[in-house]
């Protein structure tokens, strides 16, 4: 059967999560025609299940000297925030070696600086899109709280605190009493805390994403429910995006497919050490009044966030690839820990698992392909995809317009590998 080939597009964006949609909105501001392709738009991807934070303070990479020292303990403790599916270890080993390399003190300082610069532009590039989507009722500006269960744990976090402050990120150290004043419903099993006053949160990530998508469509964009199978250069000025049963022609292609971006980059000729962090959340309907803001718990690596429809507890990291089923031990760890902090909660109402795109150096890939200048990459944002979606989209738009990026993004290029 002859495949259907629709009218040539200006820019095809593979992926309709926050990064893809934000890129489409910025491209439309420059007059581009955009088409987004996603196999399950606005269903239950990472944009649906995240911790709902706009984390402008999140310049600390996952890999640090402290993390490396704790890895044996973390990996063999079933209640640790990090776990590995040991059957996946042969495929994961190259990623782990790069992760260890990026965890050296000099590398951490460099990564913290680069992410800090990117994060300093995050709100300025995201808020215009929220304005356009009329989504400010879905954003709360009440800061984020991060807790430590012991004084020793807090002391270990001092290098991270100083790295944030060196890059102008406001952070306030809190006593136990001050935490109780901010969040009186929490059981006081914590010892110390941090308050990030400039952080914001989403009250419903998927609702905001859908409003942003409606803006894209209202401005002439299109969202196609299909899976992108590959990208092929067919002439000097045209690319073909192969879909299931059809294809699209484009002048430019943006790969913003999150955890599924690696194979598309490989087809172009770019070897990217992208893997996945499997994340989890549990939901407590109607319990949002128990917290005033997102609250992170350092001991388990998760956040509790009040939302429009309830309280969400999201987090932990499982390194297991894209075909791993939900791990009930991860879900139980989150649910049990929530109960230690908020014992008044009933049993949770729902559960979710999904895949974050994870780079071993905790830095996203933003920029042109090293093999085809018509292909652009916007993926690998790890835990801060929502936060960095606006600035990523703006930078990709500038590159496609032939402009110099508004900030230096050479550190985020695929060429670094």
N, C-alpha and C positions, 0 to 999 in steps of 0.2 A: 504494500500500500504506500502511495506517495505521501510523504509527510507534508503537513501544512506549514507554511512559512509566512508569518504575518508581516505587516508593513515595517520597514526599517525604523528602528528607534534611535533617538539621540544617545541616551544613556540608559543601560540596563543595570539594575542593582539587584544582585543576588542576595536575598535575605531581607525580611520585613520586620526585624526586631527594631529596637530603639536606634541602633547605629544606622541601619538601612533607611529607616523612615526619616531620621534627622538629616542624613545625606541627601535624600530626595528633596526635602524642604529647602535646604540651602542651594541645591542645584536649580530648583525652580525660581529662587530669588534672582538667579543669574540668567533666567530665560530658557533653561534647558527643558527638553521634553524627557520625562522619566517614566520608566516602567520597572516595577519591582516584581520579583519572582520569589515565591516562598511556598513550600509544600503544604504548610499548615499555618497560614497567617492568623495571628491573634488567638491562638489556641492555648497551649500550656508549655511554651518554651521558657527559656531563662528569663525573658521579659515578664512572664506571668508570675513565676515563682520566686523572684528575688526578695531581698530583705528590705526593699522599698526606700533605700537611703540614697540621697544625693551627697556622696561622701567626698566632699572637697578636701578633706584631710588625709585621704588614703594614698599617701605617697610612699608608704613603707612596703617594700617588696615582700612577697611570701617567704622567700629564702633570705635568711640572715645568718650570721655566725651562731646566734642563739638557737635558731631553728635546726641547723646542722648538728649542733651538740645534742639536741633533744631527740633526733630522729629515731635512734633505737628504742628509746622509751615511748615515743609517740606511736611507733608502728606496732609495738608488741603490747600496748595497752588498749584493750577494747573500748575504753572510755575516752580515748584521746581525740582531739579535733581532726586528726589526720589518719587516714587508713589507706592501705594498698590491697587490691585484689592480687594475691600472690600469683595466680595463674596468668595475670597480665604482665608480670614483671619483665619477661624477656622483651616485650615490645616497649616497655616503659623505660628500660635502663638507659638508652641514649638521652632521653629527656632528663632523667635523674642526674646524670653526669653534668649536663649543662646547668641544671638547677644548682648543683653543688658549686660549680665554677662561679655562677652569678651570686653566690652567697658570701663571697669573700668581702672583708670590710671595705676595700677600695671600690669594689663593684656596687655594693649596697649604697655607698655614698653617692656614686654616679647615678644609679637608678633612682634614688630618692630625689636627686636634683632634677632629673629629666621629668619624672612624673610630677614633681612639684610645679614645674613651669607649665606643664599641660593642664594640671588641675587649677592653676591660677586663672586660666581662661575658660574654665568649664561653665560657670554660671553665665558669663557674658555671652556665650554662644548657645546655651540651652534656653535661657529665659525668653528670647525673641520667638522661639518656636512654640513655647508654651503659651505665649501671648497670642500668636497666630491661631493656635488650636483652641483658644479660650479655655485653657485648662488650669488656671490658677486656683480654682476651688479644689483641685486635687493635690495641691502642694501645701505643706505646712512648714513654717519656718520657726522651729522651736529648739534647734540644736540636737545633738546626739550625745548620749552618755555611754561611757565604756567603763566596765567594772573589773576589779581585780580581787580575787578571793583571799589574797594574803599580801602582807607588806613585802615579802620576798619577791612575789610575782610583779609587784609594782616597781620594785627596784630594778628588776631585769628589763623593764620597759623603758628605763631612763634613756638609753641611746636612741630609741625610736622617738621619744618626746623631743629630744634635742635636735634630731634630724628634721622633724617637722618645724620646730621653731626657727631653725637656720634658714628655712625657705618661706618664712613669713606666714605659716599656718597657725592661727590662734588656737591655743590649747590651754585649758585651765585645770590645774591639779585640785582634786577635791578630797576632803576628809569624809569619814564615815557619816558624820552628822550632816554635812552639806548634801551628800547623796540622799539621805533620808528626807531632807527638806524638798528636794526636787522630785523624788519618787516615793511618796509615803506608803504606797501599797507593797513595795518590795520587802521581803523578809531580809533583815540586815545581816546576811551571812557574808557580805563583802567587807573589805577593809579600806580600800582606796578606789579612786575613780578619776576619769578624765572627762572633761566637758568640751565638746567642739561646737562653739557657739554659731559658726557660720554654716553648719551642716543643715540640710533640709531633708524632707521626706515626701514620698508620694503616698497618698491615701488609697490609690488604686492604680498600680502601674498599667494594667491592661486597659483600663478606661482611658488613661491619658494617651497611650499608644494608639488606641482606636480613634480618638479625636484628632491626633496628629495625622493619622492616615486619611481621615475624612478631608482634612485640609489639603493633602496631596492630591486627592481625587478631585476636589473642588477646583484646584488649579490646573486641571488637565492631565494629571498623572493617572497611571493604571497600576493595579495590583493583580497579578495573575497567580492563581493557585496551581502550582505545578512545581516539579523538582528540576533544578538545573543539574544536568549530568556532565556538562563539559563546556569548555570555551575553546574556540578555534579561530585562528586568523585566516580569513578567506580571500582578502585582497589588501591592498595597501591602506585602504581607509575603512574597511569593514571587518567586524568580528561577528562570529555566529555563536550564540548561546544555545546549546542543545538541551532541549527539554524532553520530557516523556511524551512522545507522540507528535512533537512539533519543535519549532526552533524560532529564535528571535535574531534579527540582525541589529547590530548596534555600532555606533561610532566609538563609544567608550563603554567599558564594563567595570563595575565596582563589585568586588567580592566582599560581602558583609554577612557571610553565612555563619558567623560564630564558630561553634565547635565543628562545623561541617566544612570549614574553609580549606582545610589542608589539602584534600584531594584535588580541588579546583586549582589551587596554586601549583601543585605538582604537575598538572597537565600543561600549564604554561611554561614550566621548567624551573620553578622556584621551590627549592626544598626548604620547608618551614617546619621547625621543631614544635609544632602545635600538638598539644594533647588536651585531655579534658579533665575537669574537676566535676565530679558528680555531686550536686548539691541537693539539699532536702529542706522541706518545711512541713510544719504542722499548723493547723488553724483552729482557733477557739472562737467560734461565732459569738458575737455580742459582748466580748470581753475587752473591747478596746478602751473602756474607761479606766482600766487598771494602770495604764501607763500614759504619760504625757508626751512622750517622745520615743524614738528608737533607743533601746538599751542593749549594748553589747556586753557579752560575758567572756572575758579573755580565757578563762580556764577551759572552756569547751569550744570557743571560736564560733559563736553564733549570736544573732540579734533577735530581740523581741520587739516587734513594731506594731503600734496601734494603727489600724486601718479603718476604712469606712465600714467594713462588714465584720470586723472582729480583730483579734490579736493574732499576729503571725510570729512564729518562732522559726527562723531560717538559718541555715549554715552548715558547718562541718565540711570536710573535704574528703572525698573518696577518689583515689586514682585508679581507674578501672576501665577506661576506654568507653566507646560509644554504645556497646552492646550489653552493658551490665544491667541486670534487673535491679529494682529497688532493694536496698539492704535493710531489713527490718531492725537490725541492731543500731543503725544510724538514726532511724526514726525514733527508736526507743530512747537512745541517748539524749536526743533533743527534748523529747517529752518528759523524761525523768528530770532533766536539769531545770526545765521550766518550772516544774512543781517545787523544786527546792527554793526557787526565788519567789514564786507566786503560788503558794500551796492552796490558795482558795479557788484555783481554777478547776473546772470539771475535766473530764476526759476530752481530748481534742476531737473535733468534728470531721476533719479531712486531712489527707496527707498528699505530698507531692514530691517528685524527684525530677531533676533535669540536669542538663549538661552545660557547664561554663567552658568557654574556650580559654585554655591556660597556656601561657608562654613560660618557659623556664626562667626567664629574667623578669617576669611580671610586667613587661612592657608590651603594649599592643603593637601591631604591625599597621602602620599608616604611611601610605605613599604609593608610588608607581611600582609595577613589576620590574624586576631587573632584566626580564626577557622580552617584554612587549609593552611599549610605552602607552598603549591604549587600554591597558588593564591596571586597575588601582585596587589596593588592598586596604580594608578597614575592618580588622578583626583582631581577636586575641586580647580582649580587654579584661578578662578574668572577672573579678568581683566588682568592677567599676564601669560596666558597659553603659548603664543608664547615665551615670555621672559624666562620662566622657563622650556621650553620643553627639551632643551639639558641637563641641569643638572638633571632633573627628569629621563630622559632616561638613563643617565650614572649611577645614583644611583640604579635604578631598575636592570640594567645589572650587577652591582657589587653584588647585593643581590642574583641574580639568579646564578652567578658564585661562590657563597659561600664565597665571600670576605667581609671584613669589609667595610662599606661605607666610601668613602673618606671624608665625613663630617658627623657629628652626626645628624641623622634624627629622633631621638626618639621623638622629639616634633611634628613631622608630622605623626606619626603612628595612625592607626585607634583606637588603644588602648586608646587614650586620651579621648574617649567618653564613 
